[in-house]
Amino acid sequence: MIPRLVAMLSLTMLSSSLLAQNKQPLRIGVAGLTHTHVHWIFNSVKNGDIEITGIVEPNRELAERYADQYNYPKNRIYKTLEELIAAEKPEAVAAFNSIYEHLGVVEICAPKGIHVMVEKPLAVSLKHARKMEQLANRHGIFLLTNYETTWYPTVHHARQLMQDSSAIGPIRKIVVHDGHQGPKEIGVNKEFLDWLTDPIQNGAGALTDFGCYGADLSTWLMNGQKPMSVMAVTQQIKPDIYPKVDDEATIVLTYAESQTIIQASWNWPFSRKDMEIYCRSGLITAKDRNNLSYRFQEKNKATEVTLPERKPPFQDPFSFFKAVVRKEIPLNDNDLSALPLNVTVMEILDAAKRSAKSGKRIKL
């Protein structure tokens, strides 16, 4: 009886310890400040799910600018990720540097068992993505990709409508619009603009910046299925502003019984992120983050819906990251943030770049 009692007490103490750990904020290091989406993580601290243990940014002036804005201690600013890890021992790292630098973050973190979240897309190229995938799998870390649209209640409600209603039928066409007037036109800072408009650091222009959203959503809505082929057309409508990269891209994904059209632009009169899903007997339109409409059958009128924010931890990337790392929720391979799905996104973007260059349809 005594050994059994000791075992039960040990299990109880372990459970209590795990519960106490889960209540603690996730200790996250921030790798880079040149991606202005980094404001998101600073503003998410107030949720109580994360603690920013340190910042890596070799540009001291840029780092101090953010430290002053968010009243962050300057003695936690480091020049290298290795220095931050040695001093602060984070559980996870969020990358807000150039897309090209994502691989380097994973190369440092994965062997140390440190989980990583990067801003979209996963990598600058399919070659980088494959290396990152191998490192993450070999060392057993979570490697997530964050998209703004992942947290839109409308995209999740749209998928639920398709699952709940057999009358709407299978998907026939998905049309995804993501774009704005252009990064320079909307006033992104110099540090962001420098790499966003560089074909090495960003991989492309609008094709990478906005095309990744549609590739992510289409793969998710198609339950992880890869398209049979990819065809893309890119243009430089404003070569005087963006001489090195495309500023307009249209990507067509062909599946066995449907198509996806991805429209990515730095030329639109205003910013938009929306999606239309045409099914056999219905249309669902995710108009923005919270507003959605659907219409089943031609005779029916459209139903307009305004949706509340999703419940924690599904409303915010960093609350979600904590829940995944602490294993409070499962991460499905077809999750919008998951590594397998985002490697497929990189296959699509890689094929799109090759198609735009050659003028030919690329088979996957």
C-alpha positions as CSV (number, residue, x, y, z in Angstrom):
1,M,0.0,0.0,0.0
2,I,2.8,2.4,0.9
3,P,4.5,2.3,-2.6
4,R,1.1,2.7,-4.2
5,L,0.3,5.7,-2.0
6,V,3.7,7.2,-2.8
7,A,3.0,6.8,-6.5
8,M,-0.4,8.4,-6.2
9,L,1.1,11.4,-4.3
10,S,3.8,11.7,-6.9
11,L,1.3,11.8,-9.7
12,T,-0.8,14.4,-7.8
13,M,2.2,16.6,-7.3
14,L,3.2,16.2,-10.9
15,S,-0.3,17.2,-12.1
16,S,-0.3,20.2,-9.7
17,S,3.1,21.2,-11.0
18,L,2.0,21.0,-14.7
19,L,-1.2,23.0,-13.8
20,A,0.9,25.7,-12.2
21,Q,3.2,25.8,-15.2
22,N,0.3,26.2,-17.6
23,K,-0.9,29.2,-15.6
24,Q,2.4,30.9,-16.0
25,P,2.9,33.1,-19.1
26,L,4.8,31.6,-22.0
27,R,8.3,33.0,-22.0
28,I,8.9,34.2,-25.5
29,G,12.0,35.8,-27.1
30,V,11.5,38.2,-30.0
31,A,13.9,37.6,-32.9
32,G,14.0,40.8,-35.0
33,L,12.0,44.0,-35.1
34,T,12.1,44.9,-38.8
35,H,8.6,43.4,-39.5
36,T,6.0,45.9,-38.2
37,H,3.6,43.1,-37.3
38,V,5.8,43.0,-34.2
39,H,3.5,45.5,-32.6
40,W,1.1,42.6,-32.4
41,I,3.2,40.7,-29.8
42,F,3.8,43.8,-27.7
43,N,0.1,44.5,-27.6
44,S,-0.7,40.9,-26.8
45,V,1.3,40.9,-23.6
46,K,-1.7,42.5,-21.8
47,N,-3.6,39.2,-22.3
48,G,-1.4,37.6,-19.7
49,D,-0.6,34.5,-21.8
50,I,3.0,35.6,-22.7
51,E,6.0,37.3,-21.3
52,I,8.6,38.8,-23.7
53,T,11.8,37.7,-22.1
54,G,14.1,39.5,-24.5
55,I,14.5,41.1,-27.9
56,V,17.1,40.4,-30.5
57,E,17.8,43.4,-32.8
58,P,21.2,44.4,-34.1
59,N,19.9,47.8,-35.1
60,R,20.1,49.5,-31.6
61,E,18.2,52.6,-32.7
62,L,15.3,50.5,-33.9
63,A,15.3,48.4,-30.8
64,E,15.3,51.5,-28.5
65,R,12.5,53.0,-30.5
66,Y,10.3,50.0,-29.7
67,A,11.5,49.9,-26.1
68,D,10.6,53.5,-25.6
69,Q,7.1,53.0,-27.2
70,Y,6.2,50.0,-25.1
71,N,8.2,50.8,-21.9
72,Y,10.3,47.7,-22.4
73,P,13.6,47.3,-20.4
74,K,16.6,48.1,-22.5
75,N,18.8,45.7,-20.6
76,R,16.9,42.9,-22.3
77,I,17.8,43.9,-25.8
78,Y,20.5,41.6,-27.4
79,K,22.5,41.7,-30.6
80,T,22.2,37.9,-31.3
81,L,19.7,35.2,-30.7
82,E,22.4,33.1,-29.0
83,E,23.0,35.8,-26.4
84,L,19.3,36.1,-25.7
85,I,18.8,32.3,-25.3
86,A,21.9,32.0,-23.0
87,A,20.7,34.9,-20.8
88,E,16.9,34.6,-20.7
89,K,16.3,30.9,-21.5
90,P,13.0,31.4,-23.4
91,E,10.5,28.5,-24.0
92,A,9.7,29.9,-27.5
93,V,10.8,32.5,-30.0
94,A,8.7,34.6,-32.3
95,A,10.4,35.8,-35.5
96,F,9.8,39.3,-36.7
97,N,12.7,39.6,-39.1
98,S,12.9,39.2,-42.8
99,I,11.5,36.0,-44.4
100,Y,15.0,35.0,-45.5
101,E,16.1,35.0,-41.8
102,H,13.4,32.5,-40.6
103,L,15.6,29.6,-41.4
104,G,18.5,30.9,-39.3
105,V,16.1,31.3,-36.3
106,V,15.0,27.7,-36.6
107,E,18.6,26.5,-37.0
108,I,19.5,28.1,-33.7
109,C,16.3,27.2,-31.8
110,A,15.4,23.7,-32.9
111,P,18.5,21.9,-31.5
112,K,17.8,23.6,-28.2
113,G,14.2,22.4,-28.1
114,I,12.9,26.0,-28.4
115,H,9.6,26.3,-30.2
116,V,9.2,28.9,-33.0
117,M,6.5,31.0,-34.6
118,V,7.3,33.0,-37.7
119,E,5.3,35.6,-39.5
120,K,3.8,34.6,-42.8
121,P,4.9,33.0,-45.0
122,L,6.9,30.1,-43.5
123,A,10.1,30.7,-45.5
124,V,11.6,32.6,-48.4
125,S,11.8,29.5,-50.6
126,L,10.7,25.9,-50.7
127,K,14.4,24.9,-50.2
128,H,14.4,26.9,-46.9
129,A,11.0,25.5,-45.9
130,R,12.2,21.9,-46.3
131,K,15.3,22.5,-44.2
132,M,13.1,24.1,-41.5
133,E,10.7,21.2,-41.6
134,Q,13.5,18.7,-41.2
135,L,14.9,20.6,-38.2
136,A,11.6,20.9,-36.5
137,N,10.7,17.3,-36.9
138,R,14.2,16.1,-35.9
139,H,14.2,18.0,-32.7
140,G,10.5,17.8,-31.9
141,I,9.6,21.4,-31.7
142,F,6.5,23.2,-32.8
143,L,7.0,25.5,-35.8
144,L,4.0,27.7,-36.5
145,T,3.3,30.3,-39.1
146,N,1.2,33.3,-38.2
147,Y,-1.3,34.9,-40.6
148,E,-3.7,37.8,-39.8
149,T,-6.6,35.9,-41.4
150,T,-6.1,32.9,-39.2
151,W,-7.8,34.8,-36.3
152,Y,-10.7,36.1,-38.4
153,P,-14.0,34.6,-37.1
154,T,-15.4,34.8,-40.6
155,V,-13.1,32.3,-42.2
156,H,-13.8,29.7,-39.5
157,H,-17.6,30.3,-39.7
158,A,-17.4,29.9,-43.4
159,R,-15.8,26.5,-43.1
160,Q,-18.3,25.5,-40.4
161,L,-21.2,26.4,-42.7
162,M,-19.9,24.1,-45.3
163,Q,-19.5,21.3,-42.8
164,D,-22.9,21.8,-41.3
165,S,-24.9,22.1,-44.5
166,S,-24.9,19.2,-46.9
167,A,-27.3,21.2,-49.2
168,I,-24.5,23.7,-50.1
169,G,-22.5,20.9,-51.8
170,P,-18.7,20.7,-52.5
171,I,-16.4,23.6,-53.3
172,R,-16.3,24.7,-57.0
173,K,-14.3,27.9,-56.7
174,I,-12.5,29.9,-54.1
175,V,-11.5,33.5,-54.8
176,V,-9.2,35.2,-52.3
177,H,-8.4,39.0,-52.4
178,D,-5.5,40.3,-50.3
179,G,-3.8,43.6,-50.9
180,H,-3.5,47.4,-50.4
181,Q,-2.2,50.5,-52.0
182,G,1.5,49.3,-51.7
183,P,3.9,49.2,-48.7
184,K,5.5,52.5,-49.5
185,E,2.1,54.1,-50.2
186,I,0.7,53.1,-46.8
187,G,3.9,54.3,-45.0
188,V,5.6,51.2,-43.7
189,N,8.9,52.1,-42.0
190,K,12.2,52.0,-43.8
191,E,13.5,48.9,-42.0
192,F,10.5,46.9,-43.2
193,L,10.4,48.4,-46.7
194,D,14.0,47.6,-47.3
195,W,13.6,43.9,-47.1
196,L,9.9,43.6,-48.2
197,T,10.9,45.0,-51.6
198,D,14.0,42.8,-52.0
199,P,13.7,39.6,-54.0
200,I,16.4,37.9,-51.8
201,Q,15.0,38.8,-48.4
202,N,11.3,38.4,-49.3
203,G,11.4,36.0,-52.2
204,A,9.2,38.2,-54.4
205,G,6.9,41.2,-53.9
206,A,3.1,41.1,-53.7
207,L,3.2,37.4,-54.7
208,T,4.9,36.5,-51.4
209,D,3.5,39.3,-49.2
210,F,-0.2,38.6,-50.1
211,G,-0.3,35.5,-52.2
212,C,0.6,33.4,-49.2
213,Y,-2.8,34.2,-47.6
214,G,-4.8,32.6,-50.4
215,A,-2.5,29.6,-50.6
216,D,-2.9,29.1,-46.8
217,L,-6.7,29.4,-46.8
218,S,-7.2,27.3,-50.0
219,T,-5.1,24.4,-48.6
220,W,-7.0,24.6,-45.3
221,L,-10.5,24.7,-47.0
222,M,-9.4,21.8,-49.3
223,N,-8.5,19.8,-46.1
224,G,-4.8,19.7,-46.9
225,Q,-5.2,18.7,-50.6
226,K,-2.5,20.0,-52.9
227,P,-3.6,21.5,-56.2
228,M,-2.8,19.5,-59.3
229,S,-1.3,22.6,-61.0
230,V,-0.3,26.2,-60.4
231,M,-0.3,29.0,-62.9
232,A,0.6,32.7,-62.1
233,V,0.9,36.0,-63.8
234,T,2.9,38.8,-62.2
235,Q,3.4,42.5,-63.2
236,Q,5.4,45.5,-62.2
237,I,2.8,48.2,-62.6
238,K,4.9,50.6,-60.5
239,P,8.6,49.8,-61.5
240,D,9.6,53.3,-60.4
241,I,8.6,52.4,-56.8
242,Y,9.2,48.7,-56.8
243,P,12.0,48.1,-59.4
244,K,13.1,44.7,-58.0
245,V,9.9,42.8,-57.3
246,D,6.4,42.3,-58.6
247,D,3.6,44.5,-57.3
248,E,0.7,42.6,-58.9
249,A,0.1,38.8,-58.9
250,T,-2.7,36.5,-59.8
251,I,-2.4,32.8,-59.0
252,V,-4.7,30.0,-60.2
253,L,-4.7,26.7,-58.4
254,T,-6.4,23.8,-60.2
255,Y,-7.9,20.9,-58.2
256,A,-9.7,17.9,-59.5
257,E,-13.1,19.5,-59.1
258,S,-12.5,23.1,-58.2
259,Q,-10.3,26.1,-58.7
260,T,-8.8,28.8,-56.5
261,I,-8.0,32.3,-57.7
262,I,-5.6,34.2,-55.5
263,Q,-5.4,38.0,-56.2
264,A,-2.5,39.7,-54.5
265,S,-1.9,43.4,-55.0
266,W,0.1,46.5,-54.0
267,N,-2.1,48.5,-56.4
268,W,-5.6,48.7,-54.9
269,P,-7.3,51.9,-53.7
270,F,-7.7,50.5,-50.2
271,S,-6.7,47.6,-48.1
272,R,-8.8,44.4,-48.2
273,K,-8.6,40.8,-47.0
274,D,-11.7,38.9,-48.1
275,M,-12.7,35.6,-49.6
276,E,-15.6,34.1,-51.7
277,I,-16.3,30.4,-51.6
278,Y,-18.5,29.2,-54.4
279,C,-20.1,25.8,-53.7
280,R,-22.4,23.7,-55.9
281,S,-25.5,25.3,-54.3
282,G,-24.4,28.2,-52.4
283,L,-22.0,31.2,-51.9
284,I,-20.2,32.2,-48.7
285,T,-18.5,35.5,-48.6
286,A,-16.1,36.4,-45.7
287,K,-16.2,40.1,-46.2
288,D,-13.6,41.0,-43.5
289,R,-12.7,39.9,-40.0
290,N,-16.2,40.0,-38.5
291,N,-18.8,40.3,-41.4
292,L,-19.9,37.4,-43.5
293,S,-22.8,36.7,-45.8
294,Y,-24.1,33.4,-47.3
295,R,-26.8,32.5,-49.9
296,F,-28.0,29.0,-50.5
297,Q,-29.8,28.3,-53.8
298,E,-30.7,31.0,-56.3
299,K,-34.1,31.8,-54.9
300,N,-32.9,32.6,-51.4
301,K,-31.8,36.0,-50.3
302,A,-28.4,36.5,-48.8
303,T,-28.1,36.2,-45.0
304,E,-25.8,38.8,-43.4
305,V,-23.9,37.9,-40.2
306,T,-21.7,39.9,-37.8
307,L,-19.6,37.6,-35.7
308,P,-18.0,38.2,-32.3
309,E,-14.3,37.5,-31.7
310,R,-13.3,33.9,-31.2
311,K,-12.9,32.6,-27.7
312,P,-9.4,32.3,-26.1
313,P,-7.0,30.9,-27.1
314,F,-8.2,31.1,-30.7
315,Q,-8.5,34.9,-30.9
316,D,-4.8,35.7,-30.8
317,P,-1.7,34.1,-32.2
318,F,0.4,34.3,-29.0
319,S,-2.4,32.9,-26.8
320,F,-2.7,30.1,-29.3
321,F,1.1,29.6,-29.4
322,K,1.1,29.2,-25.6
323,A,-1.8,26.7,-25.6
324,V,0.0,24.6,-28.3
325,V,3.4,24.6,-26.6
326,R,1.8,23.8,-23.2
327,K,-0.2,21.0,-25.0
328,E,-3.5,22.5,-23.7
329,I,-4.9,22.1,-27.3
330,P,-3.9,19.7,-30.1
331,L,-2.4,21.1,-33.3
332,N,-3.8,19.4,-36.4
333,D,-1.6,19.0,-39.5
334,N,-4.2,20.9,-41.4
335,D,-4.4,23.8,-39.0
336,L,-3.9,27.2,-40.6
337,S,-0.7,27.7,-38.5
338,A,0.6,24.1,-38.8
339,L,3.9,23.1,-40.4
340,P,2.7,20.5,-42.9
341,L,0.0,22.9,-44.3
342,N,2.5,25.7,-44.6
343,V,5.1,23.5,-46.4
344,T,2.3,23.0,-49.0
345,V,1.9,26.8,-49.1
346,M,5.5,27.1,-49.9
347,E,5.2,24.5,-52.7
348,I,2.4,26.6,-54.2
349,L,4.4,29.9,-53.9
350,D,7.5,28.2,-55.4
351,A,5.4,26.9,-58.3
352,A,3.8,30.3,-58.7
353,K,7.1,32.0,-59.0
354,R,8.3,29.5,-61.6
355,S,5.1,29.8,-63.5
356,A,5.3,33.6,-63.6
357,K,8.9,33.4,-64.8
358,S,8.3,30.8,-67.5
359,G,4.7,31.6,-68.5
360,K,3.8,28.0,-68.1
361,R,1.5,26.0,-65.9
362,I,3.4,24.1,-63.2
363,K,2.3,20.7,-62.2
364,L,2.7,19.6,-58.5
